[in-house]
């Protein structure tokens, strides 16, 4: 049974560095599958109107399809072109929680993420998903600069 590694993408160069490291580890391990995961962040603190709630499901499906086609599918193709088994997953929710949940559900042995997204002030002020993941993950987390 091949080992599984979860690689968290953020759609920026930082996620590309995490993917490159995941590919390198997969090559070293040998029989390994990379699960390329992109999480569309959801905030429980955003308030929506009745009209927004009515369109929420449709908008969510559109966001998932767009993330899959623009970020995840190209990454999976890149991994497969290097002869490494790979699958892509796109989910909505809290980044740290989703990455850990995917890891547990898939029986993955490690999570690979970038140090921080190339976001701005809000990430620095409220703390990053990476630090939350490192503190709460049930498997080892490799953080790539």
Secondary structure, DSSP 8 states (H G I E B T S, - for coil): --EEEEEEE-SSHHHHHHHHHHHHHHHHHSSEEEEEEEEEE--TT----HHHHHHHHHHHHHHHHHHIIIIIHHHHHHHHHTT-EEEEEEEEE-HHHHHHHHHHHHT-SEEEEESS-S--HHHHHH--HHHHHHHH-SSEEEEE-
